Amino acid sequence: MNPAFHHLYEKYHQDVFQFLVYMIRDRDQAEDLVQEVYIRVFKSYDRFEGKSHEKTWLFSIARNVAIDFLRKQTSWKNRVMNLFDWTSNQLTDNNLLPEEVAIQSEEVAMMYRCLDTCTVDQRSVVILRYIQSLSIQETAAILGWTESKVKTTQHRAIQALRKEMTRLAEKEGSNNEQRKMERKTN
């Protein structure tokens, strides 16, 4: 195996896998798509000119693989909604109190559910910027966009997330009130 290819795999395979899980919301399928990403990398590595960082190049391939997969899905939005149970994720931080962890975990789970209301482009930007912690420049290079487009898409994604999170919080609040009323009448 080519040492450069092995280096790419060892250094970035976990990041690529995580990115694909967030994009398609199916861990098993993400594992298969990681393999597809590295097949494409292996086939095209000799054409990589080094004009961008290798991680940028790798993530653009991963994004294209994810988009190709999503395009092939019938009613992929409905499928994505049902594939991954984000409520089972646990956020752990030894510095937080248990109550804080529970609240933060609920908020993070709600944000993940709300990602479904974003477009594929908005979701890509949110994942790359906030989950993968890439800069605007790196995100623009991966997506093949201008920095301005990344900023605009990021702004719109945050607005969409806020709107949906507010809607869900209000809905859950009214459901909690309704359950309290039902308990009192029983």
N, C-alpha and C positions, 0 to 999 in steps of 0.2 A: 504494500500500500504506500502511496505517495506520502512522504513525511509532512508536507504542507497540508494535505487533505486531512491527515490524522490530527494535526495540530488544530485545524479549524473545528473538527468534530469534538475533540476533547475540551477545547476552550469554550465553545458556544452551544453545544447540543442542548444543554439544559435551558438556556435562554430561548432557543428556537422552539423547543418543546412547549415551554410556558407561553410563549407568544401564540403558538398555534392553538393551545387549549383555550386561551382567552378569545381568540378569533372565532373558533368553530364550536366551542363548548362541548367537546366530546374527547375525553382523554384517550380512549382506544383509537379513535380516528386520528387524533393528533400524533400518536405514535407512528401510525402508518404514513402520515403526511411528512413527519420528520425524515423518514426514510426517502420519500419522494424528493424532499429538499436536497438531501445529500447525494442522491442519484444525479440530480440536475447540477449540483456543485461539482461532482466528480467529472461529469461530461463536459462542463464548460470551464473548469479551473484553468486550463491552459490559455483561455481567452481573457481571463481576468487581468486587466491592465494595471491595476493598482491606483487608478485615478481617485478612488474612494477608499475608505477604510474597509478592511475585509468584513468587519461586522455589519457595516452598512450594506455591502453587497449581499451578504448572506441573508439579512433580514428582508431585502427587497425580493430575493428569490422565495423566501418563506411566505411573504405577503402574497406574491403571485400564485403560489401553490394553494394558499388558503382561498383566494378569490376564485381560482379555477374550481376548487372543490365546491364552494358555495354556489357557484353558477350551475353546477351539475345537479344540485339538490332540487327536488320539487318541494315547493312551499318551505324553503329552508328556514324562514323565520319561525314558523310553527314548530319545526323540528328542533331548532336551537333552543326554543323556550322550554322544551320538555327533556332535553338531553342531560343537563347537568344540574345537580341539586346544590346550589350555592349556599343554602342555609346550613349545610353540614360542614362548611369551611370554618375552621377555628383560627382566630387571630391570636397569637400568643406573644406577649412581651413581658419579660420578667419585671419590668419597672412599673407596670400598671397594676392597679388594684383589680380584683376579680370583677367588681361591678363595672369598672371602666372597660375591661376587656369585653364583657357581655354587650355593653352599649356600642362599643366600637365595632365589634363583630357584626351586630345587627345592621349598623350603618353601612359597613363594607358590603355585606350581603345584599342590602337594598340597592347599593350603587351598582353591583354586578347585575342584578335583575333589571335595573334601569338602562344598562348598556344596550339592551335589546331594542330600545326605542331609538337608538342612534343609527345613522347610516353606517355602512361598512367603512367608509372613509373616516367618519367621526370616531368610530370604535378603534380603527387602526391608530389614529392620532392619540387617543386617550391611552391605549395600551402602550404604545411606544414612548410617549412622554411621561406618563405617571406610573406605569407599572414597570416598564423596562428602564425608566429614568434616563432616557436619551435626550439630548439637547434638541432645540428647534432645528439647528443645522443638520444634525444627524438624521432626524426624522424626515426633513425635506429631502435629503439625499436618498434615503431608503424608499420614500414614496415617489421620488422623481418629480417633486413639486418645488415651487418657490417657498422661501421662508414665510412670505406673506400669506400664501395659501394655507400653510400649516397653522399659522396664528389664527387666521379666520376660521378654519375648520375646528381648531381647538376651542375657540370662543363659542362657536355654535354648539359644539358637543357639550360643553359645560352648561350652557343655557338649557339644552334639551335635558341633560341629567338633572339639573336643579328643578326644572318644571315637573319632570316625572317623579322625582323623589318627593317633592312637595305634595303632588297628587296622591302618591302612595301613602305618605304619612297621614294626610287628611283622611284617606279611606280607612287606613288601619285604626286611626283614632276614633272614627265614627263606629267602626266595627267593635272596638273595645267598649265604647259607651253602650252600644246596643246589647252586648253580652252582659254587662253589669246590670242593665235594666231587666233583662230576662231572668237573671239570678235572683233579683229582688222580688220579682213577681212569682217565682216558683216557691 
